[in-house]
Each structure stands twice: as C-alpha cells, then as structure tokens.
Amino acid sequence: MLESHQYLRQFSIKPSVQRSAVMNFLLKNRIHPTIEEIYLALSPTMPTLSKTTVYNTLDLFVERGAVRALAIDEKNARYDVDVSAHAHFMCRSCGSIRDIFDLKTSMFHIPETTDFKIDAVEISYFGTCEKCKGN
C-alpha cells in the first residue's frame, strides 16, 4: 500500500499533517466514510482538527482526482479512495457500502453518438447485504 505522502504527490497535492492524516485514514479504511466518520476517527489524536478542515481537504482530493465523492447515500456524501471504474452496493438495512468490481467495462461508457461531456459515471445498487439478510 502506498504511503499517504506518496499518494498525495501523485495527484499534485502538497502533503500537510491534516491532508496526510485524512488520506491515511481513507487508504487504511475502505469503508466509504462520511466527513463526520473521518472527523470522529481522527479528532482524538488531532485536537486542532475541525470538520471544516476535513471538508476542505476532501474537496481538494476530489478536485484533483485522488478521491471520489459518492452520491449513493441520500443523507451524506461518502468518499472513496479507489478511483478506478467500479460500482457500489449499499445495504438499506445497515447502511454499509461495498465495492463491486466484476462488472462489464461497457457499463461505464456512454455511446459516442451523444453530445454529453461526461465527467464521471456512478453505478449504484441497493438491497440487503449478506450479514443483514441473515437477521
């Protein structure tokens, strides 16, 4: 796994203590976290960290392409450090979000006959995960 400093530099982002901490959390916790979850995880060891700093940091990461902001959750933006082409599944029971990689790549392409300028493709599935199905 790449160190957070190296990862940030790949996207022309100057590492700072806060940026490195947020990126390190994302690289080690592939849970598609919200701003609140990142803040709560990091604030005990970074008392000067604010939610605004986390928000601004993630905004920079998204702008530079280092992170994807997901619109899968109606209540909160979720963030994904894996920017490769893949879909997501959200459990309606527990709210967990999982990556789905084994899709046909054609699902991520728009026909050339359109006049659209596509910046991103987001494919989301909703249902009940295997853990919640058993309950």
QUIGIDA-V225719 format. One record per run of one state. SS is the DSSP state (a for helix, b for strand, c for the rest). FROM is the first residue (numbers start at 0). LEN is the number of residues. If there is no record, write none. Layout:
BEGIN
SS:FROM:LEN  SS:FROM:LEN
END
This chain:
BEGIN
c:0:3  a:3:7  c:10:6  a:16:12  c:28:6  a:34:9  c:43:7  a:50:14  c:64:3  b:67:3  c:70:7  b:77:3  c:80:6  b:86:5  c:91:5  b:96:4  c:100:4  a:104:4  c:108:15  b:123:4  c:127:2  a:129:4  c:133:2
END
